[in-house]
Amino acid sequence: MALIVHKYGGTSMGSTDRIRNVAKRVAKWARAGHQMVVVPSAMSGETNRLLGLAKELAPSGSSAALNRELDMIASTGEQVSVGLLAIALQAEGVEAVSYTGWQVPLNTDSSYTKARIESIEDSRVRADLAAGKVVVIAGFQGVDDEMNITTLGRGGSDTSAVAIAAAMKADECLIYTDVDGVYTTDPRIVPDARRLHTISFEEMLEMASLGSKILQIRSVEFAGKYRVPLRVLSSFTPWDIDINEEAKSGTLISFEEDEKMEQAVVSGIAFNRDEAKVTLLGVPDKPGIAFQILGPVAEANIDIDVIIQNVSQEGKTDFSFTVHRNDFARTMELLENVVGPATQAAKVQGDPKICKVSIVGIGMRSHVGVASKMFRALSEEGINIQMISTSEIKTSVVIDEKYMELAVRALHKAFDLDKNPA
Amino acid sequence: MALIVHKYGGTSMGSTDRIRNVAKRVAKWARAGHQMVVVPSAMSGETNRLLGLAKELAPSGSSAALNRELDMIASTGEQVSVGLLAIALQAEGVEAVSYTGWQVPLNTDSSYTKARIESIEDSRVRADLAAGKVVVIAGFQGVDDEMNITTLGRGGSDTSAVAIAAAMKADECLIYTDVDGVYTTDPRIVPDARRLHTISFEEMLEMASLGSKILQIRSVEFAGKYRVPLRVLSSFTPWDIDINEEAKSGTLISFEEDEKMEQAVVSGIAFNRDEAKVTLLGVPDKPGIAFQILGPVAEANIDIDVIIQNVSQEGKTDFSFTVHRNDFARTMELLENVVGPATQAAKVQGDPKICKVSIVGIGMRSHVGVASKMFRALSEEGINIQMISTSEIKTSVVIDEKYMELAVRALHKAFDLDKNPA
């Protein structure tokens, strides 16, 4: 008997028929003898509907008072889901009880609309599990010290599920979603893309943050921090497939790195075409210059991704970084009017038509030649590399966006990702 | 400066435009210097939508576990309303904060779907009012000792508003609804029907329970018990009408009876065509017979309204009572198969085509001739009276339903209800 957490996304909860299927699947797991905690999202479209109503009425600008009300409203989507799922489980003959975030309670700070989990009290949930009940907990939401309802931000139900699994030391947290696992790259670009049976947390972090939008990145960080075994699998398999088969399906995100280190080095190819590149040419090479450039950008709440500064020549250097494409115009304005003059940069250049392609894999740095194999594969396709950035488990290049699909396909092939690992 | 509670029904909250109007009206009252607590219902149709989803999934039969989930689901309708109204108030430049039932908290027993209010802790609300905020509280819902969400049953938002007004000793509780007050009878039947400027609690109780579905009867009981001045008024007047005019509009339900006692005796004509009549003929006239008849009916959860037992002749009597028309078939079955044989009744007769018409007025019993005036008016129209029942403040007759409109019009005229009181 294991303690298992299931998480179901909005699509899986999208209609009463689908909720009934979720209930049948959970009932199967409960009948197999497992203690079950289930964390559903709001029915698909519901959160947008609710926030749409709020938007029609809201004053312009933002405030804590307004955000508090948005959380009051948005949290009802999951509250309806847990009630409906508990009822559907009861109809399957399974004892079930639902809880909101504040009932658990799942304690957070007071950052409405993007609260952080601080602690989870699991005594009530444990008592129900011991009594043989399935416990259904509303994702995406919590409660602050003053008993105000908070939400964790978009995709927060993943984080809720992982945090609950961590707090309760669950044996595994299964994230049911509309894809059947994590792939070596996007199958829409590379038809040969292969589902990974396992991936390390670090690789998953890179894959998630680089645009494989399967899991909210905070949930992966949480799983890594608390070493929660996490599995991504499809909610569209028939509910009555064999439970042992289901338990091995999808992709396991594992914290057991050791054996992986010896295996194939590159696990997947990630990409992101939402970025734009900005360069300051002829910046004086002196202490504090990076802060002078990035300080005002960060103050404007613009997130920065890759940063490159090369060695200087004759006391001048070039400084490049990437931002989200939506922030490109504002960033250019800041640089031209504020930063450029202050840093005496000779010129500000920008290019929104770029993309970032990365090879991701544990132990990459310890394997000589991985990066050079990447650069050779790109060069053979005539693709010019504009920026390079590396970390322990990934090597990223910024290239012209028109070459993105070509680059992904070439790299997928170069690293034999279409072939099963030995 | 007064402490005022406003309650808005589902129709008044039915769209973002209407919510904006509610916000403008409340803002007007707040700007006039009043401390404002507002209790809105769910947006019209929302509670039915939510319970419809639940019904699609629910197991057959009823249970506390199921009812707990229904409350979890249904309570979200009001939770969305309070958030939206608080946001709309903020957009009007008024500081506003919303609370669910559990946040106040409004404590109830654990009778899910029909919980009773036990206590209200108002310190948090008082602190907000003192800080100049409008406080928006979700109607219809509360929380039990175990922190489970409960609801008060249909129309429970009226009860919430009155209970909050009582707990906070509000100066007045204004119930905004889709009618502009309490009338001497239904204007659709008697075009001359006149709006009452004031009505006593006792009269309002009779008017409400007899089918003038303006206020949930429990809210009127509550208002009477805690002596909360209650006003029913229209939410369809323009929001910007003069506040002094608005404050005197509608019908005030008052607990100051004394002066009323001296005035016109009959305040209104109530009627109800949802009843059916059942009679057992030739019942042995011996102790315990009423219980033998009504015990099994009550056990089947069938509510009984009027009960009549006349003096016996030759050791036999006739026993009649009325039930809701929906319960008529089941009641007849019970009587024929269970009760009739046990009581040796000679015959069971039933008639679903009846109606009850009542004259309602404080101090009726102390005024000779009121009942006889009623019977004469009906007799002049050739209407046969099947049953008569009286109380301190009403006299009801059961008649053939086809005469209902005629009887109501005749009585309205006989008691001069179309004329303003002197």
Interface residues (C-beta under 8 A of the other chain):
Chain A: T16 I19 R20 A23 L50 L53 A54 E56 L57 A58 P59 S63 A65 L66 R68 E69 L70 M72 I73 S75 T76 Q79 V80 V82 G83 L84 A86 I87 A88 Q90 A91 G93 E95 A96 V97 S98 T100 W102 Q103 M147 N148 I149
Chain B: T16 I19 R20 A23 L50 L53 A54 E56 L57 A58 P59 S63 A65 L66 R68 E69 L70 M72 I73 S75 T76 Q79 V80 V82 G83 L84 A86 I87 A88 Q90 A91 G93 E95 A96 V97 S98 T100 W102 Q103 M147 N148 I149
